[in-house]
Amino acid sequence: MKNEELLQAIHALAKERGFDEEVLFEAIEEAIVAAFKREFSDAKQNEKVFAEIDRETGEMYVYEVVEVVSEVTNPKTQISLAEAKEIDPDLEEGDTIEMTIDVESLGRLAAGAAKAAISKKLRDTENDRIQSEFSDKIGELASGVIQRSDNRFVFVDIGRAEATLPKQEQVKDEDYSFNKRMKFLILRVETQKERPVVIISRSHPNLVKKLLEKEVPEIHDGIVEIVSVAREAGSRSKVAVISRDPDVDPLGACVGQRGARIQAITDELGNEKIDVIAYSDDPAVYISNALSPAKVERVDAEIITNEDGTQEKNAQVVVPDQQYSLAIGRSGQNVRLAARLTGWKIDIKSTSQFQQMVQNDFVANFTVADDEGSEGAASEEQA
C-alpha cells in the first residue's frame, strides 16, 4: 500500500463510517509496532518502540527510545554520551533520545499492519455499534429479510446488522424462505466468539403486543392499554385490553373498521388467530371474557391461601352444554390460553355436569346428616 493510498483509505473510511481520522492513524501505528516486533526478534530487547505516520504525506517511521549513558551495557536500549552529543550537544547522561530505525522491509510490514489495523478497527467499531444500537432496542420490533438457514438457526438481515433466529424462537411450520420479509421481536444481544449477535424471535408473546402497538394508534398513544397476552405461536393468541378513555371502545379500536387492524396482524403472523378481549377488575367478568367465543353462565372464583403463604386462584366455570366444547377448545387450547391470560386456574363444567355435581353433593350431605341422626338416636336408646 503506497503512502498516498493509505491516506486516501483513511480519509474515505473516516468519512464513510464516521470515524475520527486520528483514531485510525493511532490504530495503524500500534499495528506497525506489533508487526515490527514480531518480525525483528531483537526489537523485543527494547520495549520502547513506537511508530509514526506523517499526517500530510503518509510517510511511516519506526523509532526506539534509548537512554544516554556514560558506558553502554545494552546497545539496544542505550547510547553512549559521546554519540548522543554528536546528535544533540545539549543531551546529558540520563536523558532519552528517539532514534530512527532504518528497516528496509518497513514498507511491506507497514502495509500489512495497516490493512490488519483497519480491518480490526472496522470489526471493533462495528461490534461496538451493534452492541450499543441493539441493546437499546431490546423488546422492540425489527423488520428483516431472510438470508439463509440451517437446522438450528435462521439468519436475518435487519438493516444495520445480521440477526439470528434460534430454533426455540421459531414458529413451527412457519415459512422462512430466502428473501422473505418478516417482522421480529428483538430479544437480546449476546456475545459469541468475541462478536455481538442480535437474537430475535417470532414466537414470543410480546411480538403480538408490539404489532398491536404499531397497528393501533390508540395503543401507541396510551389510550388503550394491553394488560396481558397469552400465545401459542402459529395457532392462537388472546390479548386483554382496557381503555383509559370511557369514550373509546378498546375492542373496536384493536379490531378496526371491518377488522382491518387485527387482520393486518393476523396476516403478519401467518393467519394466527387473535382474540381481543376486554379486561375487568372483576375476576368473574374477566374469566368469562377470556373464554370467548364461548358463552359463560356462571363463574365462582376463589383465592385460597396455603400454609406457606402462597395463593391459589381457582375458578369454577359453568357453560351451556352446547358451548362446552367451544369453551374447552381444540386440544384444550381455549381454556389453556384463558387461564394463562387471567392467571386463574379454570375448571369448566357444562350445565348438566354442574347440576349432576350439585345433586351428588346434596345426596352425599343428606346421607351424612341422616347417618349422624341415626347414630344420635342409637346413643339415646342405649342410655
Steps between C-alpha positions, in 0.01 A plus 500: 500500500656829390504800729245687288271195494521470878400863550214469252378182671503666842321813375235295316442262789472780752242677283298188415484351851517819702836411656745747650803497263740534791364182657571314174854641475574394859358151443723453194807628686438249779462223243830598331684475833348157570596379152851640532558324832374171358727531195815606681556298813782729612250779529349317798806602696372856490135536586513874441426486129236710328389582147392826344311579181535845349143631483579704189715268288419155635869424560553238772782486755600273788687637800657351810559692818852454642663630816815715500768332718869543564570132437279289272405157639200436271529649151131436431382728777798731558721750316832639615519859614760573231273371218201680645682836504579456130125491443412771751771681699251587775436137596625384840541164672158363603317670212309300238512539125275370220703318236361425154525132413607444141307196380502407134183294526305764694280575200387138471449469874314829522270413211399170657464660843289783359260258331475289816447805720230643273322163486518462877382854557207439268409180686535659843305808401230293335478277806476802730233654278289183495535454874407860572224542242314174555541486877279809501242325280440187706126428508438702183393396150746448218414450134733261323567290191586129522854436375568132569423221745626171638364237738532729802489862387343737252722797414323828435615834361341761727654800328800600706593148609444133437282342768458139607164326545564188716293184464318558831390847386364378167135415433440138408426453128551872427659576162846658521576512129796697363427869444170487690428816701363458853476680833683376808536582869851592614566282806858569601858557384741216577878478462602201290860443392592854611232663288149620588207304358145638491252230608145539365169315541188418304331301780518737799162633630637854495524483121118512494506788747747703295311436176183630667684810623618564145161436337267664756559874559294492821743247650803693379357819657418329832122540471456123477727282713598136447468331840602147410589276204482120482628334186548164335709619210375418155158396623325745731549794735278670755554867585333679792455876454349788697415857402613801703241713322132412561417624151739256332398137449820296547376202300383714209828692497704180479283323246463806278242578235381174346778323692775668296742557789485155652509344153828675426654338810348162416654523151842588643481198731404254227126495573544450874161566663490801736227526766473850647308500829402771749688501830301538824599540865217257579653150469167345399452746215863479392496118490170501309646738243821297474305186406354676195360401256322263743207636702526460878209449742680544830846533655589418861846644568685431825847590624646242740794589725721201579689441824824619341337833405468425130166558333298294256245667276237245409193561286213265425323593178163376378410519131195377306531141381521605135782748586715251693720388210543861386601610851759223527625549146687261275743298715405726792655807337225753579486431874879466516555843345224653715668367816838632387350837410313553830733322740212287632475121505175433312282192539217488244176312549203478266159587644399133520833406661462778756142400582607139545786612726263710712259208521777260604620741767146540632449124519840455667426771758150363562639150555762628746237696691270197508779277626587747773133514605478121518814481714354760735175308537686175572701668772182626669347150494812350658489765764 
